[in-house]
Amino acid sequence: MNTTEPLSPSQIFLEAFRRHSAGLCVVTALKADGSPTGFTATSVTSLSASPPLASFNMSQTASSWSALKKDARVAIHFLGTDSLELARIMAGEASERFAGDHWSPGPHGLPILTGVSAWVEAQVVERVEVEFAGMIAVRITGGALGPTQSPLAYHQKGYSTATAL
């Protein structure tokens, strides 16, 4: 057992999850006024293949939270190494995320990012509020595949890729 100085629950949480490499996705949606919104997410996971369900987590203080009500539509974009610049844009200032030609309106007007390895359209089926965070469950309703790319991961506050062992 390691005999390092004890850490607070918040410190151990941050340090442990920084050491946990996670795949990178971008979730996009439309605000009530019809303008695009989106954010990077490392918490996207599959729930079920039949029916096709997925989930992701986010802060309730995030600029996109209000757009993700039950029955709202979203697009989840799976990023590969060719999508590194998209990851940087979508992790930047909310007001700048849709400035440029890296996206276009897709099904139901959803913002669809270009150059991703895959994207899925989904409908929010459940939104669970937990403290200041939230869990969103979605049913996949469509999507498309892009070019095959090496995986893009977020690790130790930076971007990396996986190599075969």
N, C-alpha and C positions, 0 to 999 in steps of 0.2 A: 504494500500500500504506500502511496506517495505521502510524504510528511510535510507537504507545503502548508503555508499559512492558510487558515480557513477563509473561505470567501463567502460573501453574502449570497442569498438566493439569486438576486439580480445579477451579481458579478459572475457566478458560476453559469447561469443561464446564458449570458452573453458570450462568455468564453467558450462554453461547450458547443453552442450553435455556430460560432465562427469556425470551429474546427470540423464541423459537419458540412461536407460538400453537398450542395443541392442543385438540381436542375433548374434552369431559368425559363420562366414563361412571362408573357405579358397578357394581362386581362384588359380588354377594352369594353366600353359600354357607351350609352348615350345618356346625358343629363336630361332633366325634365325639359329644358329649353331646346333639346335636340343637338346640343354641341357635344363633341367627343370628349371622353375621359378615359383614363387608363393608368395602369401601374405595373411595375414588375412584381413578380411573385415567385418565391422559392417553395411555397407550400402547396402547389397544385399536386393532387394525387387522384388516382382512380379509386372509385368506390365500388363499381359494379360494371361488368361487361354486358349484362342482360338484366334489366335495361341499362343502357350506357349512362353511367353517372360518374361525376367527378366532384371534387371539392377543393376549396382554397380558403385561406385565412387572411384577415387584414385588420388593420386598426379602424375603429369607428371614427377616429379623427381624420382619416385619410380623405382627400378631396373627392374620391370616387365612391365613398360609402353610401351616400344618399341615392346614387343611381342604381344601387343593387338591391332593390326591393323585390319581394316575392313576385314571380312572373316576369321580371325584367329579363331582357335578352342580353347576353354577353358573348364576346368572342375570346377564346383562349388561344394564344399563339405560343407555339413551342419553338424555342430559340436554339440555334446551333452556332458554331463558331463563325459562320458567315454573317450572323446576325449581331455580332458584337456591338456595332455602332447603334443599332436599334436598342439594345439593352441600355447603353449609356444615355441615349435620348430619353427613353421611357423612365429611367431612374432619376432624371434631372428635374428641373422646375416644372411644375404642373402646367403653367401657362405656356411652356415652350414645347410640350410633348407632341403636339400635332401641327407644329409649324414646319412645313416642308412637304416633299412629295413621297415620303416613305410609307404612306397609307392612302387608302381610297375607301369610299363608302361601299359596303358589301350588303349581304342580306339584311333586310329590315333597317338599312341605313347604318349598320354597325361599322365602326372603323376597323378595317382589315389591313394589317401591316404587310408590306412587301418583303420578299426574301427570307421568309421563315421556313422552317423544315416542315411544319404542319400548322393548321389552325382548325379549331372546331367552333361551331356556333352552339350555344347552349341557352337554356332557359332556367332561371333561378327557381328551384323548387322548395328550398328551405333556407332561412337566414336565422342563425342562432347568435344572440348577443351574449357575450361572456366578459364580464368586467368592462374593459375599454376596448375589447377586441371583438371580432365576429368570425363565425364560420359560415361559409356559403356553400350550399350543395346545389349542383346544376345537373340537368338532364341534357345530354348531347343530342342535337337535332340535325346536325349537318357538319360540313367542313370540307377541307381539301388538303392534299399533300403537296409540299414543295420539294425542292431538291434535297437529297440526302446530305446531311452535314455531320461533322463530328459534334458531340454534345458540348454545350456551353454550360458551365457550372459556376456557381458563386461560392467562393471559399476564402476565408481569412480576409474579408472585406474587399475582395478582388475577383476578377474573372479568370477562369482556367478551363482546361479541357481534360477529358479522360483519355488515358491510353490503356490499351489492352494489357492484361497481366499474363 
